[in-house]
Amino acid sequence: MYITRLAEETIRPKLSNKKVLIVLGARQVGKTTLTKRCLEGKLSTFLNLDIEVDKQKFIVASKLPPYDALKILGNPDYVVVDEAQRLPEVGRIVKGWYDADLPVKIILLGSSSLDILNQSAESLTGRNEKVFLAPCTYEEALGREGWYTETIPRKIILETYGEQIAATLEIAILYGGYPEAILTANKQEYLINLVGDYLLKDIMQLALVKTPDLLKRLLSLLALQIGSLVSIHELATTLGISRETVVRYLDLLEETYVIFRLPAFSTNPRKEINKSQKIFFWDTGVRNALIGDFASVYARTDIGALWENWVVAEFAKYNVLQGGRKKLFFWRSRGGSEIDLVITENEKISAFEVKWRGGKPNKAAFAKEYAAPVAMINSKDPFIGYRYVQ
């Protein structure tokens, strides 16, 4: 089964130009499936550099003159190189093919930014464009539900399908948006295997971490601190490692699309805390698997923080789908006032309080400082993409 992805609308127009397309995202997030869907009916060659036969075929082709390389690959209209980060020189090779003006569109898929962005994209400066694929949004997951169609007005959906929304929202919060987690009946088993075997594969294979168990302990600590200010010093002390090592590990987890950071919003450092940060997971299913807790949202003591992570991640997903035009922050004054999410685009500022059960937003301090409205987001209306982002 295929889950229709919003990123199709971003990728399809890019298939007709010459630039190298780089699709980035975490492992098993659906990059290969999405690309195959977009290339249906087109003459394409797929090479997976995680498979030795494909890797050797690519290397052999790279040693030939560009037009001979294209022949050995079957003279396709599209060449897709999956797991491109497995070969550090992939950027140099693709640059040579691009500069030879071959009649082919090259697409690179990667589950980490470690090599694709730092090496390959450097070689392809001015010759590439990037698309980031996050786990599925709630809207994408709902596409499989028979009662849901995107043409129905949001108000009617909320009034007519309240029970269905509550049920599907709980599943989305507990098990996240990885395509397989949505499709499989064994959701917990899949997610536990994902965090145990696949999620950190890039870091492990590149030997960037000498003690994998330490990295997993760090992830577990972060999973318990979502929605809270993160103290690098506290993490280092708890784990018994240096502050520099913690910072390096956080960078690696961000570069492999496990976590993302939410910095503090500030235009007046004397009144606000502007060096703090929060860390959220791109996928709440991954977060719950790390702490081994898939209890119902109605029986959890951490539902407030879990809901905040889910909402902020939904905003982040839509933002990257739109090319990252917006900047996401949280806000906290030195007096203790806090706004969960602040979004800026050019001169426009939007602010949101995120509460599972709802209530009135604590907006006075922020509204006074920035003359910006503060909206409330609660579980009664999870259609974040429609209401606030698009």
Buried (B, 14 or more C-beta within 10 A) or exposed (E): EEBBBBBEEBBEEBBEEEBBBBBBBBBBBBBBBBBEBBBEEEEBBBBBBEEEEBBEBBBEBBEEEBEEBBEEBEEBEBBBBBBBBBBBBBBBBBBBBBEEEBEBBBBBBBBBBBBBBBBBBEBBEEBBEBBBBBBBBBBBBBBBEEEBEEEEEEEEBBEEBEEBBBEBBBBBBBBBBBBBBBBBEEBBEBBBBBBEEEBBBBBEEBEBBEEEEBBBBBBBBBBBBBBEBBBEEEBBEEBEBEEEBBEBBBEBBBBBBBBBBBBBBBEEEEEBBBEBBBBBBBBBBBBBBBEEBBEEBEEBEBBBBBBBBBBBBBBBBBBBBBEEEBEBBBBBBEEEBBBBBBBBEEEEBBBBBBBBEEEEBBBEBBBEBBEBEBBBBBBBBBBBBBEBBE
